[in-house]
Amino acid sequence: MRRILTLVSVVALGVGAAACGSDDDQDAEGAAATNTTATPATEPAETAETAETTTGGDTEPDDDETVTVEEEPAPTTTAAPPAERATIVVTTNILGDVVSAVVGDLADVEVIMPLGSDPHDFAPSVKQAASMEEADLLVVNGANFEEGMLGVIDSVADAGTPVFAFADAMTLLEGGAHDDHSDHEGEKTEGDTHDHDHDHAHEDEKTEGDTHAESDDHDGHDHGGLDPHLWTDPARMTEGVTGLATALAAVEGIDAAAIEAQAAAYVAELETLDAEIEAALAAIPAESRVLVTNHEVFAYFADRYGFEVVGAVVPSLTTSAETSVRELEELAAVIEAEGIPAIFAETTQSTELAEALAGEVGGEVAIVELFTESLGEPGSGAETYIDLMRTNAELIVAALTGA
């Protein structure tokens, strides 16, 4: 029945349309033609991603439809990398402490020789040699002190690494300057008066006539050249620190004004130390200011504070040298004749020869170990250069006064 009614309706509509005339027929045909150009059902629908990013058209999303708008990433800015800190590499640990005190936190300081090392024969590893070459500044003692690494130091300098040597910035003494034992009695009082005005005008006199009794056994000992043990005089070390400051100020990345201020502060500390040592040593009478050392390491100390070094167990500027029975016998005779109460050994060397010498003398001769060429372990009283010098002075006073 419904189908019949539908058909009737269609027929009626068709009849009505026909009565409208030819213009309406043309409109109807045009509309029908337009409908035939619609998108085929088989054409793929617009993807969800495309629809979500389309902003044109009048169609608005349904209330519960989620529209995702992809935002462009914010532009990123690359921060400039922090400036690399300069690296200062130092050969010996004594000078390493001095350099660290001057540098502070303005650069990194790397020390090659560990505590207890003998600087005369220490040889760096391949890694340490590379660190020396890569340094922004290499600091050395100089005057051929670092015997086991002279070739590496030369190579580093040839490679273009800046090298600062304390010895080049300081007034040095001639090496091998200890008295002939047989003439010691007559020469002792002549050199007991020392000028402490830092001009060291007496240096030429010190080396004049400093001839040791030679023997075939003595051949090969290094008695020539300059004495490299310059740190044993803190007053003279102020010259080295001033030169160090100039070298550090030239390193890229180091604040020159800050270095100058910190170097000046450390120089003031050294001047205070020098005064303290001189005051402490005042307890030793002039006639008792006589030193017998393990090797020739205290010439600068003696020159500064009015001592005389009458001999050394190993009569050489280097610990790699050897002594002879004859030389030990001659030194034993001097110690016994003058009543010298102590032999000053070194923490970095065996005391065997010093003990043998004391035994040769007989009686009570103390063996006192000083911190000569290396800082001490924590708790030793020689953890820094200033501590080392102060402790050595105290030990010398106690040994020579019997305190």
SVG drawing of the C-alpha trace seen along z (x, -y; Angstrom):
<svg xmlns="http://www.w3.org/2000/svg" viewBox="-2 -45 147 47">
<polyline fill="none" stroke="black" stroke-width="0.4" points="0.0,0.0 2.9,-2.4 4.6,-1.7 1.5,-2.6 1.1,-5.9 4.8,-6.7 4.4,-6.0 1.3,-8.2 3.2,-11.0 6.0,-10.7 3.6,-10.8 1.8,-13.8 5.1,-15.6 6.1,-14.9 2.9,-16.2 3.3,-19.4 6.8,-19.9 5.8,-19.5 3.3,-22.3 6.0,-24.7 7.3,-25.3 10.6,-24.8 12.8,-27.1 12.1,-24.9 12.9,-21.8 16.3,-23.3 17.0,-24.1 16.1,-20.6 18.4,-19.1 21.3,-21.4 20.8,-20.3 20.9,-16.7 24.1,-17.2 25.7,-18.8 25.0,-15.9 26.7,-13.5 30.1,-15.3 30.2,-14.5 33.2,-12.7 33.0,-9.0 32.4,-6.8 35.6,-5.0 37.8,-8.1 39.7,-7.9 38.4,-10.1 40.5,-12.9 42.8,-11.5 42.3,-12.5 45.7,-14.1 44.9,-16.2 41.6,-17.2 43.0,-18.3 45.6,-20.6 43.3,-22.1 42.3,-25.7 40.3,-26.7 36.6,-26.3 33.4,-27.2 33.0,-23.8 33.3,-24.0 34.2,-20.9 31.5,-19.3 31.6,-20.1 33.0,-16.8 35.6,-16.6 39.2,-17.1 41.2,-19.3 45.0,-19.0 47.1,-22.0 50.7,-21.2 52.9,-24.1 56.2,-24.9 59.1,-24.2 60.6,-27.2 63.9,-28.2 66.8,-26.8 69.9,-28.8 73.2,-27.1 75.1,-28.5 78.8,-29.2 80.9,-26.5 82.7,-27.6 86.2,-28.7 88.7,-26.0 90.8,-26.7 94.5,-27.0 96.7,-24.1 100.0,-24.7 102.3,-21.7 105.1,-21.7 108.0,-19.2 108.8,-19.1 106.3,-19.0 108.0,-21.7 107.7,-24.2 104.3,-22.7 103.2,-24.0 104.7,-27.4 102.9,-27.6 99.6,-26.5 99.8,-29.2 100.3,-31.9 97.8,-30.5 95.0,-29.9 91.8,-29.0 92.8,-30.9 94.1,-27.8 94.6,-24.1 98.0,-23.0 99.4,-19.5 102.5,-18.3 104.7,-15.6 106.8,-14.3 104.9,-12.5 105.9,-13.0 109.2,-11.3 110.6,-11.4 114.3,-12.1 114.2,-15.0 117.7,-14.1 116.8,-10.8 113.0,-10.9 111.8,-10.1 108.3,-10.9 105.9,-8.4 104.8,-8.7 101.5,-10.1 103.3,-12.7 105.5,-13.7 102.4,-14.3 100.9,-16.4 104.0,-18.5 103.8,-19.1 100.1,-19.9 100.4,-22.4 99.7,-26.1 102.9,-26.6 105.5,-24.2 107.3,-25.3 110.7,-23.7 113.4,-24.2 116.2,-24.6 120.0,-24.6 119.9,-20.9 118.2,-19.9 115.6,-17.5 118.4,-15.2 116.1,-12.4 113.8,-14.5 116.1,-17.0 115.5,-15.5 111.7,-15.7 111.9,-19.3 114.0,-20.2 111.5,-18.3 108.6,-20.1 110.3,-23.5 111.1,-22.6 107.4,-21.7 106.5,-25.2 105.2,-24.8 106.1,-27.9 108.6,-26.9 109.4,-28.9 112.5,-28.0 112.9,-29.4 116.7,-29.3 116.4,-31.7 114.7,-34.3 117.0,-34.0 120.6,-34.9 122.3,-31.5 125.4,-30.3 128.2,-28.3 128.0,-24.6 130.4,-22.3 131.4,-24.9 132.5,-23.1 135.8,-23.7 138.9,-21.6 138.7,-19.7 142.3,-20.2 142.0,-24.0 138.7,-24.2 140.0,-25.4 141.6,-28.5 138.7,-29.5 135.8,-29.0 135.7,-32.4 136.4,-34.3 133.1,-33.5 130.9,-33.6 129.7,-37.2 126.9,-37.4 125.1,-40.4 121.3,-40.0 120.5,-42.8 119.6,-40.5 122.4,-41.9 124.5,-38.7 127.6,-40.7 129.7,-38.1 128.9,-35.3 132.1,-35.7 134.1,-35.4 132.2,-32.2 133.4,-30.4 136.9,-31.6 139.3,-29.0 136.5,-26.5 138.7,-23.5 138.1,-20.1 141.0,-17.6 140.8,-15.7 141.4,-12.0 140.9,-9.5 137.8,-8.2 136.4,-11.7 136.4,-11.9 133.0,-12.1 131.4,-14.1 129.5,-17.1 131.3,-20.1 130.8,-22.4 128.0,-24.6 125.3,-26.3 123.7,-25.1 120.1,-24.2 118.9,-23.9 117.6,-27.5 114.4,-27.0 116.4,-26.6 116.6,-30.4 113.0,-31.8 114.3,-35.4 115.9,-34.5 112.7,-32.7 110.9,-36.0 112.8,-36.7 111.5,-33.4 107.9,-34.1 108.1,-37.5 109.4,-36.0 106.7,-33.2 104.0,-35.9 105.1,-37.4 105.1,-34.1 101.6,-33.2 100.2,-36.6 101.1,-35.8 99.0,-32.6 95.7,-33.0 92.7,-32.7 94.5,-33.8 93.6,-37.2 97.0,-39.0 95.9,-41.5 94.7,-38.8 98.0,-36.8 100.0,-39.9 98.0,-40.5 98.3,-36.8 102.0,-36.7 102.5,-39.9 100.6,-38.3 102.8,-35.2 106.0,-37.2 104.8,-38.9 104.4,-35.4 107.9,-34.4 109.3,-37.6 107.5,-36.8 108.9,-33.2 112.4,-34.5 112.1,-36.7 110.7,-33.8 113.6,-31.5 116.2,-34.2 114.6,-34.7 114.5,-31.0 118.1,-30.4 119.3,-33.2 119.4,-30.6 122.4,-29.0 125.8,-30.7 127.9,-31.7 130.6,-29.1 128.0,-26.4 126.6,-27.3 128.2,-24.4 126.4,-21.9 127.3,-18.4 124.7,-17.3 123.9,-14.2 124.7,-15.9 125.4,-19.5 121.9,-20.8 122.1,-23.6 124.4,-26.2 121.6,-28.8 120.4,-28.2 123.9,-28.6 124.5,-31.7 121.4,-33.3 121.5,-32.6 125.3,-32.6 126.1,-28.9 129.1,-27.0 128.7,-23.7 131.9,-21.8 131.2,-18.7 128.7,-16.3 128.4,-12.5 128.1,-12.6 130.2,-15.6 128.2,-16.5 125.2,-18.5 123.5,-15.4 122.4,-12.3 123.3,-10.1 127.0,-10.6 129.0,-8.3 131.4,-8.9 134.7,-7.1 136.0,-5.6 138.8,-8.2 136.3,-11.1 134.2,-9.6 137.3,-9.2 138.3,-12.8 134.8,-14.1 134.7,-11.9 137.9,-13.5 136.5,-17.0 133.3,-16.1 135.2,-14.6 137.8,-17.5 135.1,-20.2 132.6,-18.3 129.8,-18.7 126.8,-17.1 124.6,-16.2 124.7,-14.9 121.7,-16.2 120.3,-13.4 117.4,-13.6 113.9,-12.1 114.2,-11.2 117.5,-9.3 118.8,-6.3 120.5,-7.2 122.9,-4.2 126.0,-6.2 125.2,-8.9 125.0,-6.2 128.3,-4.7 129.9,-8.1 128.5,-8.7 129.8,-5.3 133.3,-6.2 133.2,-9.3 132.2,-7.5 130.4,-9.2 127.0,-10.7 126.4,-12.1 122.7,-12.5 121.3,-11.6 118.6,-14.3 116.5,-13.9 115.5,-17.1 112.9,-17.7 115.3,-18.8 113.9,-17.9 110.4,-16.8 107.4,-17.9 106.3,-15.6 103.3,-13.4 100.3,-14.8 101.1,-15.2 104.9,-15.5 105.0,-19.3 106.3,-19.7 103.1,-19.6 103.8,-23.0 106.9,-24.8 106.5,-27.3 105.9,-24.5 108.9,-22.6 111.3,-25.5 109.9,-26.3 110.2,-22.6 113.7,-22.3 114.8,-25.4 113.3,-24.0 115.1,-20.7 118.4,-22.4 118.1,-24.6 117.2,-21.5 120.2,-19.5 122.8,-22.2 121.8,-23.6 120.8,-20.3 117.4,-21.7"/>
</svg>
